[in-house]
Amino acid sequence: MDSQKFLRRYSIGKRYFRGICLGKANLSGAKLPLVNLNQADLSGADLSGAKLNGADLRQANLSGVDLTNADLRSANLTDVNLIGADLTGARLGRTNLNRADLRGANLTNADLIGAALNEVEMSGADLTGANINAAELNEASSHIGVSRKWVTWAGSR
């Protein structure tokens, strides 16, 4: 489905798009709160500035996605692939990122207050300036610890 058709369907009230393929779609600035994109393929898509608060993105492929300044507060990103994604300045407060693959992701200045980051893979991730206050990191240390030298924590709060 192309991005315009997807946005039209969302605008008339459809919220369930499980398994949809929107790879490389331009959804910059889209307002998509509470959308269900469970198991969707959004690899390489532009979601910069998008409003995805409360969205269901479980098991989605978000590799190489641009989520700069996106609002993902309270979204469910369990088991999501965010390899090489750009989450600079993203709002991820209270987001469930359990078992997410964040290898090589850019989380510079991201807001991760209260986010669940249990069992995440973060080798090569950049968390410079990220706010991780009250974030859950249970069991993540074994994953982070293995490749801690590849995680940039400079300026993390």
Beta strands, then each sheet from edge to edge (+ up, - down):
end
